Amino acid sequence: MSLKIYNTLTREKQEFVPIEPGYVGMYVCGPTVYGDVHLGNCRTFISFDIIYRHLKYLGYKVRYVRNITDAGHLEGDRGRRTQRHLGRLLPQAGGDRRFRRGAGSAATAS
């Protein structure tokens, strides 16, 4: 089974061919932390989760990296509260260890 992707430059569907056979690296912009999660954030999470799962189904080994953009400092006190909140959450989730391990190699699979 192959995967076809629409190329907006050529305006044609093309067969997906990874740079390294059998491996796919996905880097996706995550939420910008300036407020509560909204439907726009959820659309991105769901869309790329479906792509990730389909690539796995096709037999690819996939490294999926998502960033968190902290724009809270642009909003004064509200931003400082957001930074403190994230500081409490990320270490508990193992975020530091997970993202440091793969830093600089997002295009290869783990």
Helices and strands as residue ranges (DSSP letters): E 4-7, E 12-15, E 23-28, E 32-33, H 39-57, E 61-66, E 69-70, G 72-75, H 77-93, H 95-101
